């Protein structure tokens, strides 16, 4: 394997004035479509009265992604070098197939729809990572795509905050009937009110009427918060690099962008996303040696969390034992551990997590295990599938954060992606948002692109200690 090759500034400096290639344009379209698909499909369903077209619009991203992977693989796979963690990812996907078929052969009554939906969900991380790696082999412009992702995320964040601050909660059950859309088009049979969609939630015994949670252009607040973790961390990393390179004006703009993303992370009241951001931002601060900013950030964040009633309740209710969500998490964790101990080889795909539960009812009901990605993996694909997934994640983390002690640090793109992945890995103990296509596809796509670029960088050990990294996100050259 040799030493880890760290990309230099020139390896990220791909001219933005040139004509964008097919790979770059295709990925840009996918990134832009992800936050657009649900609102557009909802309009078609509610006002165009077409369930079929609405469902087809939701499946368009899946079909487009598969076609892109097939195209890039056929055309560019000879350029792709497979590393040990890539083989772990391939083994994980193979085990998803095995655990989808074998339980049926042994008499499982889990419905085909549940198995298919769960298999798709479990494969999302590897699927989008593979797309990123293959697209890079096809000449995708990583720096341009990451900047594009931040631009799309900024517009999405602005809409999310507008919806949260100015639209009544009833908007999602009347003007835009998201409840019926989720129940009919997405097939979630237990969606009958905005409470079922977690748009309204109680955060403690004093919270009688419930607090609203932002969902933006998505369908669930947890996924919404998850979507904004990566752009927030990337903007923070770019802000730090701007300061280190004395680009003060750009640093001010990037700070404003980080504030926008911070609001979009806070508004969904997803404590897992808060945890992920907190860990990632602290890691970025340590890498860029900005410890004073950590203290300032902690003070400001604590003030906001303790001042806004819904944020305060979400924290206080956990410690005083009145939060039903925390109780549900604890109960699900206990049930999950018990299920794993009773079934050490796993139960099969479709037995756990969101789709395994909401799409399986009656005689075909699954084990009902969720709220923890790692337990979901143990139940769904067994210990071998779990180990393969963890091995793959370990390989990615090694590539993305093994450069943390270098001076100066590598590009903000590398630092941001690696720090965000650390946060995501930890927060995955509370839920499985890493496996939701609409809100996590961009995350895995960026990680695939950045990992591929690092692996493709020439290993010139003599230059490795003098890497200043790529200019900040706002740089035009």
N, C-alpha and C positions, 0 to 999 in steps of 0.2 A: 504493500500500500504506500509506503514511504511517508514523508512528512506532509503535514497538512499545508496545502497551497492557499495562501491568502491573496485575494485579488487586490491588485494595486489600483491607484486612481485611474490609470489608463485603461484598465480592464473594465471599468464602469463607464468610461468616457466614450460612449457611442454617440456619434454626431446626431443631434436631433433635427438638423436641417435636411437630412437625406430623406428619400422616400421610404415610408414605412413598409416593411415586408408583409407577406400574407400572414405569417405567424403572429406578428404584433397586432395587426388589425383584427384578426380573429379573436385573440384573447381580450383585446380592448372591448369588442362587442359583447363578449360573455360577461366581463366585469360590469359593464354598464347595464346589461339586461337583468342581472340578479336582483337589484332593488326595484326594478321597474315591473317585473313580471306579475307580482301579486296585485298591485293596484290596477294594472291593465286587465288582468284576468277577472278581477272582482267587478270592474265596470262592465265587461262583456257579459258576465254572468247575471248581474243584477239589472242592468239596463238594456243589454242586448238579448237577454233571456236565452242564452245558449250555454248549457252546462258542458256540452261536448267540446265546444271551442275553448271555453275557459280551462277545462282540464288539459286540452292539447297545448295550450299556452304554458301551463305549468310544466309539462313534460318536454317542452321544446329545449330547455337547457340541458336535460339529460341526453336527448338525441344529438344535439349539437356537440356536446362534450365527447360522446362516444365516437362520433364521426371524425372529430378533430384528432382524437387519440389514434384512431385507425389510420387516418391519412398521414400523420406525422410518423407513426411507427413504420408504415410501409416505406415511406420515402427517406427517413433519416435514421432509422435504428442502427445502421452500421457505424454512425458517428457517436453512438451512445455507449459509454463504458459503464458496466454494471459493477457496483461495489457490494460489499458483504451485506450492508443494511438494505440495499435494493432487493437482494435475494430474500431477505427476511420479509420484506413487504410482499413479494410475489408469493412466498409461502403462506403468509397470512390470508391473501385473497384466495388461494387454493383451498385453504381450510374453511373459508366461508362457504365455498361450493360444497365441500364434503359435509359440513354440518347443516347444509340446507337440504341435502338429498338423503343422507343416511337415516335421520330420524323418521322420515316417511317410510323408508324400507322396513323400519323396526316397528311401525304401527302408530306413529304420531298422528294426531288429529288436527294439528295446527293448519289453518287454511293456507291455500296457495298465496292469496293476497298478502297475508301477514308475513309469510316467509320471503316473498319477493320484495316487499317494501323494506323489511328489516335488512335483507342482504344488500339492497341498494344503499341503505343508510350506513351500514358497517363498512362498505367499500369506498365511501366518499373520500376519506383522507388520502388513501393510496391512489384513487382515480385522479384526483386533481393534482396531486404531487407528480404523478406520471405525466400528466398533460404539461405541467410546467417544465419538467426535464426534457420531454420530447420537443416542445416548442422552442426551447433554448437551442437544441441541436438544429432546429430549422431556422435559426437566426433571429429569434425574438429579441427585441430591445428591452432588456430588463429595467434599466433606469427609466426609460420613457413609460413603461407599463406601471411601475411603482408610482410614479408621479400621477399617472392617469387614475390609478386606483385611489390615491389620496384626493384627487379632484372629485371623483364620483362619490367618495365617502363624505366629503365636505358638504356637497349638495344634499346628500341623504341625511346627514346630521342636522342641517338647517331645517329640513322638512320635519324631522323627528321632534325637534324642539318646538317648532311652530305648532305641530299637532298636539304636543303635550301641554303647552302653555295657553293656547287659544281655542282649541276645539273641545266641546263637551264630550264626555265619555260616551254619551248616547249616540254620537256621530257614527260609532262603529257597529251600532245595531239598528240604525235607521237610514241615514243618508247613504252610508256605505255599510251594507249588511254583512259584515265580516263573519258574524256568528253563523248565519245560514251557509255562507260560502265555505267555511271550514267544515261544517257538518256534511254538506251535500257534495261539494267538489273535491275536497281533500279526504272525505270519508271518515272523519272523526265523529263517530256516532253520539258521543256524550257531550258535544258542544251545543248547548241550548241557551247560553247567556254569556254576557261579557265577563261574568265571574268565572265561567268554565274556561275562558280563554286567558284568564289571569290578567286581563286588562284592568279589572278591579280586584283588589285583594285586601284582606284584613291583616294587619301587622301586629296586633296585640289586643288585649281585652278593652283598652280605652278607645280603640279604633272601631267604633260601632258601624259606621257607614262605609268604611273602606276607602282606600286611597287609589287614585288612578296611576297606571304605569304606562310609560310611553312604549309604542310598538313601531312607530314610523311607518315605513312601507312594507313591513313584515307582518307576521301573524301572532308572534308571541314575544313578550318582553325579554325573556332569557336569551333567545336568539338575537334579539335586537342589541342588547348590551354586548353580547359576544362579538357581533359584527364590528363594533367600533373599537375594540381593544387594540387590534393591530394598527389601524391608522393613527390612533392616539400615541401609541408607543413609537411608531415611525416618526411622527412629527416631533416628539420629545427628543429622540436621538438626533434628528436633523437640527433641532434647536441647539442642542449641546455642541454639535460640530460647528455650527455657525458662530457660536461664541468662541470656540477654540481657534477659529480662523479669522476672528475679528470682523465678521460680517454682521454688524450690529443691526442694520435695518432689516435684513432678512431674519435675524433672530427675533425681532419684534413681531414680524408678520407670522412667523412660525409659532411664537408663543400664543398669539391670538387664535391660530388654527388649533393648537393643543387645547385651549380653553373651550373652543367649540366642540371638539371631540369629547372633552371631559364632561360637558353638559349632556351629550348624547349617551355617554356611558352611565351617568348618574340617573337620568330620567327613567329608565326602565326598572330601576330598583332591583337589579340583579346582583346579589351579593357575591356570587361567583365571579362575575365580570369585574367587580370592584377589587376582589382579591387578586385576580390575574393582572390587572393594571397596576395595583400597588407593588406587587413583586417585580413586574417588568420595569417600571419606572425607577425603582430603587436600584435595580441591576444596571440600567443605563447610566444612572447618576454615578455609580461606583466606577463603571468602565471609563466614563469621561472625567472622573475625579471632580465631581461637582457636589460634594457632600453638603455644602451650605444650602444649596437649592433643595436638597432632600428635606432638611429641617423646615425650610420655609413652606415647601409643598405640603408637608405633614400638618403643619399648623393651619394653613388655609383650608385644606381638605377637611380636617377635623372640625373647623368652625362651620363649614358648609353643612357637613353631615349632622351636626348637633343643632343647627339653626332651623333647617327645613324640617317641618314636622314629620313628613312621610319618611325621610331619610333617618331621622332620629329614632322613630318607632321601629324601623327595620333592624336597627342595631340593638336598641334597648330591649325589645321584645325577645331577642335571642337569649339574652343573659337573665331575664326575669322569668323565662319559661312560658311566656304567654303566646309565642309565635307558633301558629299551627303549621306553617310551612317548615320550620325547623323540626317540629315534631314528626312531620311526614318524612322528612329526610332521614331522621334517626330511625324511624320505623322501617323505611325502605332499605336502609343500610343493614339493619338487623336481619330483615327477611332475606336480603341478598346473601349475606354471609352464611345464614342457615342453609339456603338453597345450594350454595357452592359446596358446603361441607357434606350435604346429603347427596350431591351429584358431582363428584370430583372430576368426572370426564366431560361435564357440561351437558346441557339439554338440547341444544340446537338453535339454529337461527329462527327467529320469530317468537321466542319464548320470553324475551325481556325487552326493556326500554320502551320508548313511546309507541312505535308502530306495532311492536309485539303485543302491546296491551290494548290499544284502542281499536285495532283491526281484528282482534281475536276475542270472540265472545262465546258464551254457552259451552258446548262440548269441546270447542277448539280453543278455549281460554288458555293463555300462556301462564308462565310462572309469576308474572306481574312484578318482575324485578327491574328497578330503574334507579335514577338519581346518582349513579356512580358509573363512570365509563368503564372502569377496570373490572368491576363486578359484572357489568353487562357483557364484557368480553369473555370472562370466565364462564358465564352461563351460556352464551351464544356460540362461541367457537372453542370452548374448552381450554385447558392449560397450554396446549401447544400453540393454539391461535393467539392466546394472551401473550405468551413469551415471544412469539414472532412479532407481534405488534410493538411490544415494549422494546425489543431489540432494534427494530426499525427506528423508533422514536429516539432511542439512545444514540444511534448513529447520526441522526439529524442534529441532535443537540451537540454532539461532539464537534461536528463541522461548523455549527453556527456560533457556539460560545467558547470554543477552545482558544479563540484569539483574544479573550477578554483582558489578558495581562499585557498585551502589546502596547507600545508607546511610540507614536500616537495610535489610537484605536483604528480599526479598519472602517470602511464606509458605514455611514448611518443606516444604510439599507441592511447590511449584514447585522449590525448591532441591534437594530430595531426588530428585525425578524427573529433573531435568536432570543432576545429578551422576552418578546411576546410569546414565543413558543414555551419558554419556561413557565410563564404565567398561566398559559392555557393548560399545560400538563398538570399543574397543581390544582387549578380550579376544576379539572375534569373529575376530581374526587367528589364533587358536589352535583354534577350533571354530565350530560354527554353532548354539549353543543358543538363539539368538534366534528360531529357526524351529521350535522344538519346541512343539507346541500346549499340552500339559499343563503344562509348566513355564515357558512364556513368555507364555501368553495373558494372565495377570494383569498382566504388565509392560506389554504394549502397550495393554491396556485402560486402565490408569492413565495412561499417556502420552497416549492419545487424549483422555481426560477432561480432564486438566490443560491440554494444548495448546488444546483447544476453549474452556476457560474463560478462558484468557489472551487468545485471539483475540476472545472475546465481550466482554471487559471494556471499559468506556468509556475512550476516550483523553483523559484529563484531565491534560495535562502539568503543570498547576500543582500537582497533588497527588502527582506521581510521586516526588518526593524525600522525601516524608514518610510513606511506607508502612511500617507496622510489621509487617504480615503477620498472618495468622490466629493465634489462640492455639494452644498446643501440642495434641498429639493427645489428651491426657487431659482437656482442658477440656470442661466440659459446657454451656457457654453460648456 
